[in-house]
């Protein structure tokens, strides 16, 4: 199940979207856009470095990231766009679950991750617009 038309056109898997989202998150946490170390991605997603390398190879093939030999992974503009969209949806859904439904943080975070991938772009955009109109505002960690 894809989150966006871009994901569908690029044949991105849920895992691919999670890798892009993770890179955006790490960059925002570190406050720089000079790339992300593979080991940091592996640690954040609780996967092996080999899994990260396999995903990076696939994302490079789709033009979503760049990486020099053993260098940092750098998002391309298109990769950043997809990653930021997934991260925004995640945060808005998590905020909704916590503020409006009283779901505790860890569960809301986990379930927002599942939800961000499960709906069509049209349905997700309608829901996000509705939440924004209701005053639900993204709360960063």
Buried (B, 14 or more C-beta within 10 A) or exposed (E): EBBBEBBEEBEBBBBBBBBBBBBBBBBBEEEEEEBBBBEBBBBBBEBEEEBBBEBBEBBBEBEBBBBEEEEBBBBBEBBBBBBBBBBBBBBBBBBBBBBEEEBEEEEBBEBBBEBBBEBBBEEBEEBBEEBEEEEBEBEEE
